[in-house]
Amino acid sequence: MPDRAPHATSTTERGAFCTARCDCGWRGPARRARSQARTDAERHLAEAGVGSGSEGNGSGRPLE
């Protein structure tokens, strides 16, 4: 739908913490484990109703 913000996730690191972010403006909590930040991003995509492969990297996984 053209009126919806795109959902492409990525993770960023700051010190010992990793945070998942989305192009729509969503941001997950800071995590010490990268795997947990990626899980946060996957949950966000599922809640947003984005199908697998609809994000920027086409793999169904958040970008790092």
C-alpha positions in Angstrom: 0.0 0.0 0.0 1.5 3.4 -0.9 0.3 5.1 2.3 2.2 2.7 4.6 5.8 3.3 5.6 8.3 0.8 4.3 9.6 -1.8 6.7 13.3 -2.5 6.2 15.2 -3.4 9.4 18.8 -3.2 10.3 20.9 -3.5 13.5 23.4 -0.9 14.8 25.9 -1.3 17.6 27.0 1.2 20.2 29.6 -0.1 22.6 28.4 -3.5 24.0 24.8 -3.0 22.9 23.0 -3.8 19.6 19.7 -2.2 18.6 17.3 -3.1 15.9 15.8 -0.3 13.8 13.2 0.0 11.0 12.8 2.5 8.2 9.2 3.2 9.6 10.8 4.7 12.7 10.4 1.8 15.1 13.4 1.0 17.3 13.9 -1.9 19.6 15.5 -2.0 23.0 19.3 -2.1 23.4 20.5 -5.7 23.7 23.8 -7.2 24.5 23.1 -10.2 22.2 23.0 -9.4 18.4 20.7 -12.5 18.0 18.1 -11.0 20.4 18.2 -7.6 18.5 17.6 -9.6 15.2 14.7 -11.4 16.9 13.2 -8.1 17.9 13.4 -7.0 14.3 11.8 -10.2 13.1 8.9 -9.8 15.6 8.4 -6.2 14.4 8.2 -7.3 10.8 5.7 -10.0 11.8 3.6 -7.5 13.7 3.7 -5.1 10.8 2.5 -7.9 8.5 5.5 -7.8 6.3 6.0 -11.1 4.4 9.4 -12.9 4.3 11.7 -11.3 1.7 9.9 -8.0 1.6 12.7 -6.1 3.4 15.8 -4.6 1.9 18.0 -7.7 1.8 15.5 -10.1 0.5 16.5 -12.9 2.8 13.8 -12.5 5.4 16.4 -11.5 8.0 17.2 -8.0 9.2 20.2 -6.2 7.7 23.3 -5.9 9.9 
